[in-house]
């Protein structure tokens, strides 16, 4: 192989690797149509520098998946993010396990409530939209990571009715009663020259964390779906005017999560 051939092969390999990183950093488990789809919360960060859309299908109705979504949050105060405990320890240090049960006292989440993403509440989301069985939209300006100075971050969990995927022996495939769960993050930040870092490091970290989180939600929802019974329909609520935000709830000293 000549020097020119080796150089050409290296350029092609680098280009392919760069494309793969860009793709995984921005989308996984979703179609091109889902990536382009307007979702609740997009308006919170109208000009994102980085955006990701991820998803999967769960063979459970949206109303059965919703209780697992609404109770999420840092596991010393809420039900956790459903990521494997070994991954939590590797990336963030030791912290309690995510819950493996629906926690009744964590089901009432309203616009303006704060959802912690740290034990001391220094990092948190503010609930912007709550539509039970449909979508939850969180918003944060406190997720400053490393050299990032300011951040405007929206995180939407959207549940769409879907057809069931093949289960054991293909039973039920193509029938109604499933959920398409989409998760979208939109972020604007400063300084903007950090884009390569965000794309390569934070984007790939988002791919790992959200992918395993989605699988954690699916595993839990599937075990509880058989026991689920529909309740009365709930109404969508939106965040109040940002000019008069409500007080944050006092942190709970206890933990509702399972050991």
N, C-alpha and C positions, 0 to 999 in steps of 0.2 A: 504493500500500500504506500503510495507516494505521500509526501508531506501535504500537498494540496488536498488529496483525498481524505487524509486524517483530519485536516482542519475543517473541511466541509462536513464530515461526519460529526465532529464535535459541535459545530454550529447548529446542525439539525437536532442533535441530542439536547443541546441547551435550550433551543427553541421549544422542543416538545416538553421538556421539564418545566419551562416557564409557563407554557400554556396549561399544563396539568395543575400547577400551583394556583394559577389564576382561577381556573375552573373550580377546584375544590374549595378555594377561599371564598367563593361567591355563591355556589349552588351545589346541592347534592340531594338526591332522592326526589327531584322535582322535574317536571317537564319545562320546555321553553315557554309554553303558555302560562304555566303557574309562576314562572320567574317574572314574566312581564305583567302579570295580573296586579291590578290595584288592590291593596289590602287595607283594612282598618289600621290607622296609625301612621300611614305613609305621610300624612300631612304634617306630622309633628317635626319631621326632619325633611323638608321639601327638597333640599339640595345635598344629599349625602355624598361624602367622599368615598365611603365604602359601604356596601350593602350585601347581605347574604339572604338567600331563601332556601330553606331545607324542608323536607317533609317525608311522611310515610303514611301508609294506610293501616288502620286498625279495624279488626272485625268486631266492632262494638259501636253502638249508636253514640252520637255526639253527647247526648245527655248523660251517658254512662262514663264518658271520658272526662267530662267537665270537672267533676269533683277533684280529680287528680291535678288538673291545671290550676284551679283557683287557690289551692292550698300551698303552692310552691313558695319557696323563699329559703333564706339561710337556715340550716337545720337546727340551730340552737333556739330559733324562734318560730320557724314554720316547718314545713314537711321536707325541705331539701329540694334539690334539683334532679333527683333520681339518677345521678351518675354513679358508677361503681365506686365503692369506698376506696379501693386501691388507687383509683385515678385521683380521687380527691386528696388522698395523702401524698401522692406523687407531685401534684401540681400546687396544692394549697397548704399542705401540712395536715396534721390530724384534725378531724372534726367529726361530729356525730354522723351516724348513718342516716340516709334518707328514709322517710317513713314507708312502710309496706302496707299501710292501711289508710282508709279515708278518715280524716280527723274532723269530726263535726264542728268543733269550735273554730276551725279555720275556713269555713265555707262562706262566711259573710264578708266578702271583700267589696269595697265601694270606691268610687272615684275620689281621689285625694288621699286615700290610705297609702301608707308607706310599706313597701315590701323590702326587708333587709337583705343585703348581699354580703354582710359581714357581721361578725358577732357583736361588735360595738356600735353598729348602726352608722358608722362613718361612710359606708357605701350602701346606697339603697336606690330603689325605684319608687316612683310615684305612680299610682294607678291612674291611668287616663280614661280608659273605657272598660266597662264590664258588661258583657251581653251573655248571660248564662247559656251554655250549650252552643254558643256561636263564636265569641272571641274575647280575649283579654289583651289589653294594650298597656304596656309599662313604659315609663319614660324616666331617663336619668341624666343628670348633669354632674354626677359624683364619681363616675367610673374613670377617673384619671389614672392611667397605667403608665408607669415609668416616665419617659420623657414627654408624654402627652400632657399639655398644659390645660386645655379646656376640651370638653366633650359634650356633645348633644346626641343622645342615644335613645332610639325607640326600639322596643322589642314587642312584637305582636305574635300571639298564638291564636291561630284561626282554625276552627273546626267546620268542615264542610261535609254534608252527607255524601256518601260514596257507595259503590257496589262492593260487596264482599270479595276478598281474595280467596284463593283456594286454600282450604284447611286440610285436615287429615283426609287422605284419599280423594281430595278435590271436592269434598262435600260443601255445598253452599256457595260455590264460586259464582259470581255474577248476580247474586241476589242483593236486594237492598238491605240496609241495616249496618253499614260500616261507616267509618269516619276517615276523611282525608285531613290529616293534621299538618298544617303549614306553620313554620316559624320563620319570621322575617326580622332581621336586624338592620337598622339604618343608622349610620354614624357620620357626623361631621365633627371635625376636631382641629385643633391647632397644636403645633405648627404643621402646615400641610406638607412640608418636605418629608414628613415621616411616612408618607404613603408606602414606600417599599417595605418598611418594617411592618406596617399594619397589614398589608397584603400578604406577606410571607409568613409572619409570625402570628399575629392576632387572627388573621383569616383562617389559617390552618388549625390554630387552637380552637376557633369557633367550630370548624368542621368536626374535630374530634369530640368536643364537649357536647354540642347539640346533637350529633349523631347518636352518641350513647345515651343522652338524655331522652331522645325520642324512643329509643328501644326500651329504656327503663319505664317510660310512661306506658308503652304498649304492653309490656309484660304485666304491669300492675292492673291496667284497665281490663285485660283479658281475663285475669283471675277474678275480678269483681263484677264483670259484665253479667254473668249468669244470675247474680243476686240482685241486680239493679231493677228497680221498678220506677216507672215514670211518675214525676210529681207535677204540681201545677206549673204552668209556664211562667217564666220570670221576664221582667222588662229590662231592656237595655238602659244603662245609666252612663252618663258622660261626666267628665271632670268639670268642676265649677270654674268660674272665671279665675284665671291665674293671678289676677290682681289681689285676690283675697283667699289665699290657700288655707285649708283647714289645718289645725294642729295635728302633728303626728301622734299616733298612739304611743303610750309608754311602752318600752321594751318589756317583754315578759321574761321573768327570771327563769321560768321553767322551760322545758322542751317537750313538745307533744310528739316527738318522733320516736320511732321504735329503736331499740338498741341494736 
